Amino acid sequence: MKNTITIVVVAAIVATSAGFLGFSFASNQSSPNQPLITSAMMNGHIQLVVTDSDGQIKAYRQTDNAITTKAENCVAKILFKGPSSGTGNGCTGALNSPFTYIAVGTGTGSESNTNTELGTELATSGLTRALATTVTITNSTTGGTGSSAASVLVSKAFSVSGTQSITEAGLFNETAASGTDAMFARKVFSAVSVANGDTLTVQWTINIGNTTSFN
């Protein structure tokens, strides 16, 4: 009888211990982490204003634009110091200059995120690619899924010295086309006519985060 009781008690202890052990193991299992929701998308907005020698507005354009694949690759390289070589739409060169060089042209082919240069970049009539001024940098205040985005506004006023019909603009990281320059953004628009004595002001806003990608 005593042996029977002892066996029952031992069995109960073992069963209870197994239950606790099972609970212990279960409580230490890692459940999948919830995804960290962030938004690092970029888009651009361009504004062009043509004024005459008296400051009167002759033409005005504003529109959103695509950010190029090469730009995204260059941003990754700048942030994390990647290798200097690349293929396809990869980013090459030292990237010592910011994307604050504005160029205009007369190309009419549709913009695409795979573009790496303007269709027909101008280098005459006072419209040669040039360094723009960084007017403002606005910080994001909420980040992630919040409602604000960081933004950068750059601007360049070209003093026009000849007659041209401008149909495209691009944002670059070098003062002239070369094997290592990169185009951050491009936009094609209905023709903007400029003449000697006019001023063409191009303003580019790049939004980073909490925005819709154009790619």
C-alpha positions as CSV (number, residue, x, y, z in Angstrom):
1,M,0.0,0.0,0.0
2,K,2.8,2.4,0.9
3,N,4.5,1.6,-2.4
4,T,1.4,2.3,-4.3
5,I,1.0,5.7,-2.5
6,T,4.6,6.5,-3.1
7,I,4.3,5.8,-6.9
8,V,1.2,8.0,-7.1
9,V,2.8,10.9,-5.3
10,V,6.0,10.6,-7.5
11,A,3.9,10.5,-10.6
12,A,1.9,13.6,-9.5
13,I,5.1,15.4,-8.8
14,V,6.6,14.5,-12.2
15,A,3.4,15.5,-14.0
16,T,3.2,18.8,-12.2
17,S,6.9,19.5,-12.9
18,A,6.4,18.7,-16.5
19,G,3.6,21.2,-16.6
20,F,5.7,23.9,-15.1
21,L,8.6,23.1,-17.4
22,G,6.3,23.3,-20.4
23,F,5.0,26.6,-19.2
24,S,8.5,27.8,-18.7
25,F,9.6,26.8,-22.2
26,A,6.5,28.3,-23.8
27,S,7.1,31.6,-22.0
28,N,10.6,31.9,-23.4
29,Q,9.6,31.5,-27.0
30,S,10.2,34.6,-29.1
31,S,7.2,35.9,-30.9
32,P,7.7,37.6,-34.2
33,N,8.5,41.3,-33.8
34,Q,6.0,43.8,-35.1
35,P,7.5,45.5,-38.2
36,L,8.9,49.0,-37.5
37,I,6.9,51.2,-39.8
38,T,9.0,54.0,-41.3
39,S,8.9,56.0,-44.5
40,A,12.0,57.1,-46.3
41,M,10.5,57.7,-49.7
42,M,11.5,60.8,-51.6
43,N,9.8,62.9,-54.2
44,G,10.5,66.3,-55.8
45,H,8.6,69.4,-56.8
46,I,9.9,71.9,-59.3
47,Q,8.9,75.5,-59.9
48,L,10.1,77.6,-62.9
49,V,9.5,81.4,-63.2
50,V,10.5,83.6,-66.1
51,T,10.6,87.3,-65.5
52,D,11.6,90.1,-67.9
53,S,14.1,92.9,-67.2
54,D,11.3,94.8,-65.4
55,G,10.6,91.9,-63.1
56,Q,7.3,91.1,-64.7
57,I,6.4,87.4,-64.8
58,K,6.3,86.0,-68.4
59,A,5.9,82.3,-67.7
60,Y,5.3,80.0,-64.7
61,R,5.5,76.2,-64.3
62,Q,5.2,74.0,-61.3
63,T,4.9,70.2,-61.1
64,D,6.0,67.1,-59.2
65,N,8.9,65.0,-60.6
66,A,10.5,61.6,-60.4
67,I,13.6,60.8,-58.3
68,T,16.0,58.7,-60.3
69,T,17.2,55.2,-59.5
70,K,20.8,56.4,-59.6
71,A,19.9,59.1,-57.1
72,E,18.6,56.5,-54.7
73,N,21.8,54.5,-55.1
74,C,23.9,57.6,-54.6
75,V,22.1,58.4,-51.4
76,A,22.8,54.9,-50.1
77,K,26.5,55.3,-51.0
78,I,26.8,58.8,-49.4
79,L,25.1,57.6,-46.2
80,F,27.0,54.3,-45.9
81,K,30.3,55.0,-47.8
82,G,29.9,52.3,-50.4
83,P,32.5,51.3,-53.1
84,S,33.5,53.8,-55.7
85,S,32.6,51.5,-58.6
86,G,29.1,50.6,-59.9
87,T,27.3,49.2,-62.9
88,G,24.1,50.1,-64.7
89,N,22.4,52.8,-62.6
90,G,25.0,52.4,-59.9
91,C,26.6,55.4,-58.3
92,T,30.3,56.1,-59.2
93,G,32.9,58.6,-58.1
94,A,33.8,60.2,-54.8
95,L,30.5,62.1,-54.4
96,N,32.1,65.0,-52.7
97,S,29.5,67.5,-53.9
98,P,25.9,67.8,-52.9
99,F,23.0,67.5,-55.3
100,T,22.6,71.3,-55.7
101,Y,23.5,71.8,-59.4
102,I,20.6,72.7,-61.7
103,A,20.6,72.3,-65.4
104,V,18.0,73.0,-68.1
105,G,17.6,71.7,-71.6
106,T,15.4,71.3,-74.7
107,G,14.8,67.5,-74.6
108,T,11.2,66.3,-74.7
109,G,11.5,62.6,-74.0
110,S,9.4,61.6,-71.0
111,E,11.1,61.5,-67.7
112,S,11.8,58.1,-66.1
113,N,13.5,56.9,-62.9
114,T,16.1,55.3,-65.1
115,N,17.2,58.6,-66.7
116,T,20.8,59.5,-66.0
117,E,21.0,62.8,-67.9
118,L,18.9,65.4,-69.6
119,G,17.7,64.8,-73.2
120,T,19.5,67.9,-74.5
121,E,21.3,69.9,-71.9
122,L,21.9,73.6,-72.6
123,A,25.3,75.2,-72.2
124,T,24.7,78.5,-73.9
125,S,22.5,81.6,-73.5
126,G,23.5,82.0,-69.8
127,L,21.8,78.6,-69.1
128,T,24.8,76.4,-68.4
129,R,24.4,74.0,-65.5
130,A,25.3,75.9,-62.3
131,L,25.4,75.6,-58.5
132,A,22.1,76.5,-56.9
133,T,21.6,78.0,-53.4
134,T,20.2,75.9,-50.6
135,V,17.5,78.2,-49.4
136,T,16.0,76.1,-46.6
137,I,16.2,72.7,-44.9
138,T,13.1,71.8,-43.0
139,N,13.4,69.0,-40.4
140,S,10.8,66.3,-39.9
141,T,9.1,66.6,-36.6
142,T,7.2,63.3,-36.4
143,G,9.0,60.8,-38.6
144,G,7.9,57.3,-39.3
145,T,4.2,57.3,-39.9
146,G,3.7,60.9,-38.8
147,S,2.5,63.6,-41.0
148,S,5.6,65.7,-41.5
149,A,8.5,65.2,-43.9
150,A,12.0,66.6,-44.1
151,S,12.5,68.8,-47.1
152,V,15.2,70.7,-48.9
153,L,14.7,73.8,-51.1
154,V,17.3,74.8,-53.6
155,S,17.1,77.7,-56.1
156,K,19.0,79.1,-59.0
157,A,18.3,82.3,-61.0
158,F,19.8,82.1,-64.5
159,S,20.5,85.4,-66.3
160,V,19.4,84.7,-69.8
161,S,21.5,86.0,-72.7
162,G,19.8,84.4,-75.7
163,T,16.5,83.0,-77.0
164,Q,15.7,79.5,-76.0
165,S,12.7,77.2,-75.5
166,I,13.2,75.3,-72.2
167,T,11.4,72.0,-71.9
168,E,13.3,70.1,-69.2
169,A,15.3,70.5,-66.0
170,G,17.5,68.3,-63.9
171,L,19.2,68.3,-60.5
172,F,22.8,67.1,-60.4
173,N,25.8,66.7,-58.1
174,E,28.5,68.2,-60.4
175,T,28.8,71.5,-62.2
176,A,29.3,69.8,-65.6
177,A,28.4,66.5,-67.3
178,S,31.1,63.9,-66.7
179,G,31.5,60.2,-66.2
180,T,30.9,60.4,-62.5
181,D,28.1,63.0,-62.2
182,A,24.7,61.9,-61.1
183,M,21.2,63.2,-61.8
184,F,19.0,63.2,-58.8
185,A,15.8,64.3,-60.5
186,R,14.5,65.2,-63.9
187,K,11.3,66.8,-65.2
188,V,9.9,67.5,-68.6
189,F,7.2,70.3,-69.0
190,S,5.5,72.4,-71.7
191,A,7.9,74.8,-73.3
192,V,9.0,77.9,-71.4
193,S,10.3,80.6,-73.7
194,V,13.2,82.8,-72.6
195,A,14.9,85.7,-74.3
196,N,17.9,88.0,-73.7
197,G,17.5,90.0,-70.5
198,D,15.1,87.5,-68.9
199,T,15.7,85.7,-65.6
200,L,14.8,82.1,-65.3
201,T,14.4,81.0,-61.7
202,V,14.3,77.3,-61.0
203,Q,13.4,76.2,-57.5
204,W,13.5,72.5,-56.5
205,T,12.0,71.0,-53.4
206,I,13.0,67.5,-52.4
207,N,10.8,65.8,-49.8
208,I,12.1,62.9,-47.7
209,G,9.8,60.7,-45.7
210,N,6.0,60.4,-45.5
211,T,5.5,60.9,-49.2
212,T,4.6,58.9,-52.2
213,S,7.4,57.5,-54.3
214,F,7.3,58.3,-58.0
215,N,9.4,55.2,-58.8
